[in-house]
Amino acid sequence: MPSDNHEYVLVTGDAGAARLALLHDTYGTNTESLLRELGLTAGMRAADLGCGTGTVSRWMASIVGPSGEVVGADVSADQLEVAAREAARLGLPQLRHVQASVYDTGLPRDHFDLVYCRFLLCHVGDPAAGVREMRSMLRPGGVLLCEDVDVGSVECDPPSPRYDRMRDIMLALGRFRGVDYCLGPRLHRVFREAGLANTQVRIDQPVLSRGEPKRFWEYTFLEAAPAMLRAGLTDESELRELAAEMARVAKDESVMVAQAKKVQVWARR
Protein backbone atom coordinates (compact mmCIF):
# COMPACT_ATOMS: atom_id res chain seq x y z
CA MET A 1 0.00 0.00 0.00
CA PRO A 2 1.61 3.28 -1.01
CA SER A 3 2.08 6.21 1.30
CA ASP A 4 0.47 9.53 0.52
CA ASN A 5 3.05 11.15 -1.75
CA HIS A 6 5.50 8.45 -2.82
CA GLU A 7 5.34 5.33 -4.93
CA TYR A 8 5.21 1.87 -3.39
CA VAL A 9 8.82 0.73 -3.31
CA LEU A 10 8.30 -3.04 -3.59
CA VAL A 11 7.46 -5.16 -6.63
CA THR A 12 3.78 -5.88 -7.29
CA GLY A 13 1.78 -8.39 -9.32
CA ASP A 14 3.24 -11.65 -10.58
CA ALA A 15 6.79 -10.33 -10.15
CA GLY A 16 6.26 -9.76 -6.42
CA ALA A 17 4.13 -12.79 -5.66
CA ALA A 18 7.03 -15.03 -4.62
CA ARG A 19 8.22 -12.56 -1.97
CA LEU A 20 4.68 -12.23 -0.57
CA ALA A 21 4.35 -16.02 -0.45
CA LEU A 22 7.62 -16.11 1.47
CA LEU A 23 6.25 -13.47 3.85
CA HIS A 24 3.39 -15.82 4.65
CA ASP A 25 5.78 -18.74 5.04
CA THR A 26 7.66 -16.64 7.59
CA TYR A 27 4.77 -15.16 9.56
CA GLY A 28 1.57 -16.87 8.41
CA THR A 29 1.15 -19.73 10.86
CA ASN A 30 1.08 -17.29 13.76
CA THR A 31 -1.41 -15.07 11.91
CA GLU A 32 -3.78 -17.93 11.17
CA SER A 33 -3.63 -19.14 14.77
CA LEU A 34 -4.61 -15.75 16.15
CA LEU A 35 -7.41 -15.26 13.63
CA ARG A 36 -8.89 -18.57 14.73
CA GLU A 37 -8.47 -17.57 18.37
CA LEU A 38 -10.32 -14.32 17.69
CA GLY A 39 -13.26 -16.32 16.41
CA LEU A 40 -12.97 -16.46 12.64
CA THR A 41 -15.37 -19.22 11.68
CA ALA A 42 -17.95 -20.35 9.13
CA GLY A 43 -20.51 -17.77 8.08
CA MET A 44 -18.55 -14.70 9.20
CA ARG A 45 -18.01 -11.51 7.21
CA ALA A 46 -14.35 -10.46 7.04
CA ALA A 47 -12.20 -7.92 5.21
CA ASP A 48 -8.48 -8.00 4.45
CA LEU A 49 -7.10 -4.50 3.80
CA GLY A 50 -3.89 -4.19 1.81
CA CYS A 51 -4.50 -7.80 0.78
CA GLY A 52 -1.71 -7.88 -1.79
CA THR A 53 -1.85 -11.05 -3.86
CA GLY A 54 -4.47 -12.45 -1.49
CA THR A 55 -2.74 -15.13 0.56
CA VAL A 56 -4.56 -14.33 3.80
CA SER A 57 -7.83 -13.45 2.03
CA ARG A 58 -7.96 -16.90 0.45
CA TRP A 59 -7.26 -18.58 3.76
CA MET A 60 -10.01 -16.53 5.41
CA ALA A 61 -12.41 -17.51 2.64
CA SER A 62 -11.67 -21.18 3.22
CA ILE A 63 -12.58 -20.72 6.89
CA VAL A 64 -15.79 -18.70 6.51
CA GLY A 65 -16.99 -21.02 3.76
CA PRO A 66 -19.78 -20.48 1.21
CA SER A 67 -22.10 -19.00 3.83
CA GLY A 68 -19.58 -16.30 4.71
CA GLU A 69 -18.10 -13.30 2.96
CA VAL A 70 -14.52 -12.05 2.53
CA VAL A 71 -13.47 -8.84 0.81
CA GLY A 72 -9.83 -8.33 -0.15
CA ALA A 73 -8.95 -4.68 -0.82
CA ASP A 74 -5.74 -3.21 -2.18
CA VAL A 75 -4.74 -0.01 -3.94
CA SER A 76 -2.71 -1.94 -6.56
CA ALA A 77 -4.51 -3.31 -9.62
CA ASP A 78 -1.52 -5.59 -10.29
CA GLN A 79 -1.85 -7.19 -6.86
CA LEU A 80 -5.60 -7.64 -7.25
CA GLU A 81 -5.21 -9.27 -10.65
CA VAL A 82 -3.09 -12.02 -9.09
CA ALA A 83 -5.43 -12.31 -6.07
CA ALA A 84 -8.59 -12.61 -8.19
CA ARG A 85 -7.01 -15.15 -10.53
CA GLU A 86 -5.98 -17.39 -7.63
CA ALA A 87 -9.39 -17.10 -5.95
CA ALA A 88 -11.07 -18.16 -9.20
CA ARG A 89 -8.67 -21.06 -9.62
CA LEU A 90 -9.51 -22.31 -6.12
CA GLY A 91 -13.26 -21.80 -6.53
CA LEU A 92 -13.93 -19.27 -3.76
CA PRO A 93 -17.10 -17.37 -4.74
CA GLN A 94 -17.38 -16.01 -1.18
CA LEU A 95 -14.23 -13.94 -1.83
CA ARG A 96 -14.35 -10.72 -3.84
CA HIS A 97 -11.77 -8.01 -4.43
CA VAL A 98 -11.97 -4.23 -4.63
CA GLN A 99 -9.39 -1.60 -5.50
CA ALA A 100 -9.37 0.91 -2.66
CA SER A 101 -7.23 3.00 -0.33
CA VAL A 102 -7.20 2.18 3.36
CA TYR A 103 -8.24 5.79 3.97
CA ASP A 104 -11.47 5.39 1.95
CA THR A 105 -12.39 1.82 1.15
CA GLY A 106 -15.96 2.43 -0.01
CA LEU A 107 -16.90 -0.74 1.90
CA PRO A 108 -20.03 -0.97 4.07
CA ARG A 109 -20.10 0.64 7.52
CA ASP A 110 -21.04 -1.41 10.61
CA HIS A 111 -20.90 -4.59 8.55
CA PHE A 112 -17.91 -6.86 9.15
CA ASP A 113 -17.34 -9.29 11.99
CA LEU A 114 -13.57 -9.04 11.51
CA VAL A 115 -11.30 -6.58 9.71
CA TYR A 116 -7.62 -7.41 9.26
CA CYS A 117 -4.43 -5.99 7.79
CA ARG A 118 -0.79 -7.11 7.78
CA PHE A 119 2.24 -4.89 7.12
CA LEU A 120 -0.02 -2.22 5.63
CA LEU A 121 0.01 0.73 8.01
CA CYS A 122 3.81 1.01 7.95
CA HIS A 123 3.44 2.07 4.30
CA VAL A 124 0.96 4.93 4.81
CA GLY A 125 1.50 8.44 6.07
CA ASP A 126 -1.46 8.53 8.48
CA PRO A 127 -1.92 5.13 10.14
CA ALA A 128 -4.56 6.45 12.56
CA ALA A 129 -6.78 7.50 9.65
CA GLY A 130 -6.50 3.98 8.26
CA VAL A 131 -7.43 2.47 11.62
CA ARG A 132 -10.44 4.81 11.88
CA GLU A 133 -11.63 3.67 8.46
CA MET A 134 -11.27 0.00 9.43
CA ARG A 135 -13.05 0.60 12.74
CA SER A 136 -16.01 2.13 10.91
CA MET A 137 -16.40 -1.05 8.86
CA LEU A 138 -16.91 -3.20 11.97
CA ARG A 139 -20.30 -4.14 13.33
CA PRO A 140 -20.67 -3.47 17.08
CA GLY A 141 -18.67 -6.20 18.80
CA GLY A 142 -16.60 -6.87 15.69
CA VAL A 143 -12.83 -7.20 16.01
CA LEU A 144 -10.01 -5.32 14.28
CA LEU A 145 -6.64 -7.06 14.04
CA CYS A 146 -3.65 -5.20 12.62
CA GLU A 147 -0.20 -6.74 12.33
CA ASP A 148 2.72 -4.46 11.67
CA VAL A 149 6.43 -4.49 11.61
CA ASP A 150 9.50 -3.29 13.48
CA VAL A 151 12.26 -3.36 10.86
CA GLY A 152 14.67 -2.01 13.46
CA SER A 153 14.61 -5.43 15.13
CA VAL A 154 16.16 -7.26 12.14
CA GLU A 155 19.61 -8.55 13.08
CA CYS A 156 21.89 -11.53 12.81
CA ASP A 157 24.23 -13.33 15.19
CA PRO A 158 27.18 -13.45 14.95
CA PRO A 159 26.75 -9.74 14.17
CA SER A 160 27.50 -8.39 10.72
CA PRO A 161 28.12 -4.65 10.23
CA ARG A 162 26.97 -4.91 6.61
CA TYR A 163 23.78 -6.70 7.59
CA ASP A 164 23.15 -3.89 10.09
CA ARG A 165 23.82 -1.39 7.33
CA MET A 166 21.14 -3.06 5.18
CA ARG A 167 18.64 -2.61 7.99
CA ASP A 168 19.63 1.00 8.56
CA ILE A 169 19.21 1.92 4.90
CA MET A 170 15.73 0.40 4.94
CA LEU A 171 14.83 2.54 7.95
CA ALA A 172 16.25 5.62 6.23
CA LEU A 173 14.08 4.87 3.19
CA GLY A 174 11.00 4.87 5.41
CA ARG A 175 11.94 8.25 6.86
CA PHE A 176 12.55 9.60 3.36
CA ARG A 177 9.08 8.47 2.32
CA GLY A 178 7.41 9.88 5.42
CA VAL A 179 6.35 6.48 6.75
CA ASP A 180 7.39 4.40 9.75
CA TYR A 181 8.96 0.99 9.18
CA CYS A 182 9.14 0.62 12.98
CA LEU A 183 5.41 1.24 13.48
CA GLY A 184 4.70 -2.07 15.20
CA PRO A 185 5.70 -1.21 18.80
CA ARG A 186 3.56 1.93 18.86
CA LEU A 187 0.59 0.45 16.99
CA HIS A 188 -1.40 0.10 20.23
CA ARG A 189 -1.21 3.89 20.59
CA VAL A 190 -2.53 4.33 17.06
CA PHE A 191 -5.52 2.19 18.01
CA ARG A 192 -6.26 4.43 20.97
CA GLU A 193 -5.98 7.55 18.82
CA ALA A 194 -8.59 5.97 16.53
CA GLY A 195 -11.03 5.31 19.39
CA LEU A 196 -10.17 1.69 20.17
CA ALA A 197 -9.11 1.78 23.81
CA ASN A 198 -9.35 -1.84 24.92
CA THR A 199 -6.36 -3.11 22.93
CA GLN A 200 -4.40 -6.33 23.28
CA VAL A 201 -0.87 -6.91 21.98
CA ARG A 202 1.36 -9.84 21.06
CA ILE A 203 4.75 -10.02 19.38
CA ASP A 204 6.04 -12.68 17.00
CA GLN A 205 9.72 -12.74 15.98
CA PRO A 206 10.91 -15.77 14.02
CA VAL A 207 14.62 -16.54 14.38
CA LEU A 208 16.00 -18.75 11.62
CA SER A 209 19.26 -20.43 10.69
CA ARG A 210 18.30 -21.99 7.36
CA GLY A 211 15.69 -22.09 4.61
CA GLU A 212 14.19 -19.53 2.27
CA PRO A 213 12.23 -17.68 5.01
CA LYS A 214 15.60 -16.73 6.48
CA ARG A 215 16.06 -14.60 3.36
CA PHE A 216 12.75 -12.69 3.49
CA TRP A 217 14.21 -9.35 4.56
CA GLU A 218 17.17 -9.80 2.22
CA TYR A 219 14.76 -10.14 -0.71
CA THR A 220 12.69 -7.21 0.55
CA PHE A 221 15.81 -5.03 0.69
CA LEU A 222 16.82 -5.99 -2.84
CA GLU A 223 13.33 -5.20 -4.19
CA ALA A 224 13.51 -1.76 -2.56
CA ALA A 225 17.07 -1.08 -3.74
CA PRO A 226 16.07 1.04 -6.79
CA ALA A 227 14.11 3.37 -4.49
CA MET A 228 17.12 3.59 -2.17
CA LEU A 229 19.32 4.60 -5.09
CA ARG A 230 16.83 7.23 -6.25
CA ALA A 231 16.74 8.65 -2.71
CA GLY A 232 20.55 8.88 -2.60
CA LEU A 233 20.77 6.57 0.43
CA THR A 234 23.38 4.24 -1.09
CA ASP A 235 25.17 3.55 -4.36
CA GLU A 236 25.61 0.61 -6.72
CA SER A 237 28.98 -0.35 -5.26
CA GLU A 238 27.67 -0.56 -1.72
CA LEU A 239 24.57 -2.45 -2.87
CA ARG A 240 26.76 -5.13 -4.43
CA GLU A 241 28.72 -5.47 -1.18
CA LEU A 242 25.55 -5.68 0.91
CA ALA A 243 23.95 -8.20 -1.44
CA ALA A 244 27.03 -10.43 -1.24
CA GLU A 245 27.02 -10.27 2.56
CA MET A 246 23.32 -11.07 2.82
CA ALA A 247 23.80 -14.06 0.52
CA ARG A 248 26.70 -15.25 2.70
CA VAL A 249 24.59 -14.93 5.84
CA ALA A 250 21.75 -16.85 4.18
CA LYS A 251 24.00 -19.79 3.30
CA ASP A 252 25.81 -19.98 6.64
CA GLU A 253 23.68 -22.10 8.98
CA SER A 254 25.82 -21.04 11.94
CA VAL A 255 24.40 -17.51 11.55
CA MET A 256 21.00 -16.88 13.13
CA VAL A 257 18.81 -14.20 11.57
CA ALA A 258 16.12 -12.57 13.68
CA GLN A 259 13.31 -11.53 11.38
CA ALA A 260 11.58 -8.22 12.04
CA LYS A 261 9.20 -8.34 14.96
CA LYS A 262 5.57 -8.63 13.90
CA VAL A 263 3.45 -6.77 16.44
CA GLN A 264 -0.18 -7.90 16.59
CA VAL A 265 -2.71 -5.46 18.01
CA TRP A 266 -6.42 -6.10 18.25
CA ALA A 267 -9.54 -4.65 19.84
CA ARG A 268 -13.30 -5.00 19.65
CA ARG A 269 -15.51 -2.16 18.64
C-alpha positions in Angstrom: 0.0 0.0 0.0 1.6 3.3 -1.0 2.1 6.2 1.3 0.5 9.5 0.5 3.0 11.1 -1.8 5.5 8.4 -2.8 5.3 5.3 -4.9 5.2 1.9 -3.4 8.8 0.7 -3.3 8.3 -3.0 -3.6 7.5 -5.2 -6.6 3.8 -5.9 -7.3 1.8 -8.4 -9.3 3.2 -11.6 -10.6 6.8 -10.3 -10.1 6.3 -9.8 -6.4 4.1 -12.8 -5.7 7.0 -15.0 -4.6 8.2 -12.6 -2.0 4.7 -12.2 -0.6 4.3 -16.0 -0.5 7.6 -16.1 1.5 6.3 -13.5 3.8 3.4 -15.8 4.7 5.8 -18.7 5.0 7.7 -16.6 7.6 4.8 -15.2 9.6 1.6 -16.9 8.4 1.1 -19.7 10.9 1.1 -17.3 13.8 -1.4 -15.1 11.9 -3.8 -17.9 11.2 -3.6 -19.1 14.8 -4.6 -15.7 16.2 -7.4 -15.3 13.6 -8.9 -18.6 14.7 -8.5 -17.6 18.4 -10.3 -14.3 17.7 -13.3 -16.3 16.4 -13.0 -16.5 12.6 -15.4 -19.2 11.7 -17.9 -20.3 9.1 -20.5 -17.8 8.1 -18.6 -14.7 9.2 -18.0 -11.5 7.2 -14.3 -10.5 7.0 -12.2 -7.9 5.2 -8.5 -8.0 4.5 -7.1 -4.5 3.8 -3.9 -4.2 1.8 -4.5 -7.8 0.8 -1.7 -7.9 -1.8 -1.8 -11.1 -3.9 -4.5 -12.4 -1.5 -2.7 -15.1 0.6 -4.6 -14.3 3.8 -7.8 -13.5 2.0 -8.0 -16.9 0.4 -7.3 -18.6 3.8 -10.0 -16.5 5.4 -12.4 -17.5 2.6 -11.7 -21.2 3.2 -12.6 -20.7 6.9 -15.8 -18.7 6.5 -17.0 -21.0 3.8 -19.8 -20.5 1.2 -22.1 -19.0 3.8 -19.6 -16.3 4.7 -18.1 -13.3 3.0 -14.5 -12.1 2.5 -13.5 -8.8 0.8 -9.8 -8.3 -0.1 -8.9 -4.7 -0.8 -5.7 -3.2 -2.2 -4.7 0.0 -3.9 -2.7 -1.9 -6.6 -4.5 -3.3 -9.6 -1.5 -5.6 -10.3 -1.8 -7.2 -6.9 -5.6 -7.6 -7.2 -5.2 -9.3 -10.6 -3.1 -12.0 -9.1 -5.4 -12.3 -6.1 -8.6 -12.6 -8.2 -7.0 -15.2 -10.5 -6.0 -17.4 -7.6 -9.4 -17.1 -5.9 -11.1 -18.2 -9.2 -8.7 -21.1 -9.6 -9.5 -22.3 -6.1 -13.3 -21.8 -6.5 -13.9 -19.3 -3.8 -17.1 -17.4 -4.7 -17.4 -16.0 -1.2 -14.2 -13.9 -1.8 -14.4 -10.7 -3.8 -11.8 -8.0 -4.4 -12.0 -4.2 -4.6 -9.4 -1.6 -5.5 -9.4 0.9 -2.7 -7.2 3.0 -0.3 -7.2 2.2 3.4 -8.2 5.8 4.0 -11.5 5.4 2.0 -12.4 1.8 1.1 -16.0 2.4 0.0 -16.9 -0.7 1.9 -20.0 -1.0 4.1 -20.1 0.6 7.5 -21.0 -1.4 10.6 -20.9 -4.6 8.6 -17.9 -6.9 9.1 -17.3 -9.3 12.0 -13.6 -9.0 11.5 -11.3 -6.6 9.7 -7.6 -7.4 9.3 -4.4 -6.0 7.8 -0.8 -7.1 7.8 2.2 -4.9 7.1 0.0 -2.2 5.6 0.0 0.7 8.0 3.8 1.0 8.0 3.4 2.1 4.3 1.0 4.9 4.8 1.5 8.4 6.1 -1.5 8.5 8.5 -1.9 5.1 10.1 -4.6 6.4 12.6 -6.8 7.5 9.7 -6.5 4.0 8.3 -7.4 2.5 11.6 -10.4 4.8 11.9 -11.6 3.7 8.5 -11.3 0.0 9.4 -13.1 0.6 12.7 -16.0 2.1 10.9 -16.4 -1.0 8.9 -16.9 -3.2 12.0 -20.3 -4.1 13.3 -20.7 -3.5 17.1 -18.7 -6.2 18.8 -16.6 -6.9 15.7 -12.8 -7.2 16.0 -10.0 -5.3 14.3 -6.6 -7.1 14.0 -3.6 -5.2 12.6 -0.2 -6.7 12.3 2.7 -4.5 11.7 6.4 -4.5 11.6 9.5 -3.3 13.5 12.3 -3.4 10.9 14.7 -2.0 13.5 14.6 -5.4 15.1 16.2 -7.3 12.1 19.6 -8.6 13.1 21.9 -11.5 12.8 24.2 -13.3 15.2 27.2 -13.5 14.9 26.8 -9.7 14.2 27.5 -8.4 10.7 28.1 -4.7 10.2 27.0 -4.9 6.6 23.8 -6.7 7.6 23.2 -3.9 10.1 23.8 -1.4 7.3 21.1 -3.1 5.2 18.6 -2.6 8.0 19.6 1.0 8.6 19.2 1.9 4.9 15.7 0.4 4.9 14.8 2.5 8.0 16.3 5.6 6.2 14.1 4.9 3.2 11.0 4.9 5.4 11.9 8.3 6.9 12.6 9.6 3.4 9.1 8.5 2.3 7.4 9.9 5.4 6.4 6.5 6.8 7.4 4.4 9.8 9.0 1.0 9.2 9.1 0.6 13.0 5.4 1.2 13.5 4.7 -2.1 15.2 5.7 -1.2 18.8 3.6 1.9 18.9 0.6 0.5 17.0 -1.4 0.1 20.2 -1.2 3.9 20.6 -2.5 4.3 17.1 -5.5 2.2 18.0 -6.3 4.4 21.0 -6.0 7.5 18.8 -8.6 6.0 16.5 -11.0 5.3 19.4 -10.2 1.7 20.2 -9.1 1.8 23.8 -9.3 -1.8 24.9 -6.4 -3.1 22.9 -4.4 -6.3 23.3 -0.9 -6.9 22.0 1.4 -9.8 21.1 4.8 -10.0 19.4 6.0 -12.7 17.0 9.7 -12.7 16.0 10.9 -15.8 14.0 14.6 -16.5 14.4 16.0 -18.7 11.6 19.3 -20.4 10.7 18.3 -22.0 7.4 15.7 -22.1 4.6 14.2 -19.5 2.3 12.2 -17.7 5.0 15.6 -16.7 6.5 16.1 -14.6 3.4 12.8 -12.7 3.5 14.2 -9.3 4.6 17.2 -9.8 2.2 14.8 -10.1 -0.7 12.7 -7.2 0.5 15.8 -5.0 0.7 16.8 -6.0 -2.8 13.3 -5.2 -4.2 13.5 -1.8 -2.6 17.1 -1.1 -3.7 16.1 1.0 -6.8 14.1 3.4 -4.5 17.1 3.6 -2.2 19.3 4.6 -5.1 16.8 7.2 -6.3 16.7 8.6 -2.7 20.5 8.9 -2.6 20.8 6.6 0.4 23.4 4.2 -1.1 25.2 3.5 -4.4 25.6 0.6 -6.7 29.0 -0.4 -5.3 27.7 -0.6 -1.7 24.6 -2.4 -2.9 26.8 -5.1 -4.4 28.7 -5.5 -1.2 25.5 -5.7 0.9 23.9 -8.2 -1.4 27.0 -10.4 -1.2 27.0 -10.3 2.6 23.3 -11.1 2.8 23.8 -14.1 0.5 26.7 -15.2 2.7 24.6 -14.9 5.8 21.8 -16.9 4.2 24.0 -19.8 3.3 25.8 -20.0 6.6 23.7 -22.1 9.0 25.8 -21.0 11.9 24.4 -17.5 11.6 21.0 -16.9 13.1 18.8 -14.2 11.6 16.1 -12.6 13.7 13.3 -11.5 11.4 11.6 -8.2 12.0 9.2 -8.3 15.0 5.6 -8.6 13.9 3.5 -6.8 16.4 -0.2 -7.9 16.6 -2.7 -5.5 18.0 -6.4 -6.1 18.2 -9.5 -4.7 19.8 -13.3 -5.0 19.6 -15.5 -2.2 18.6 
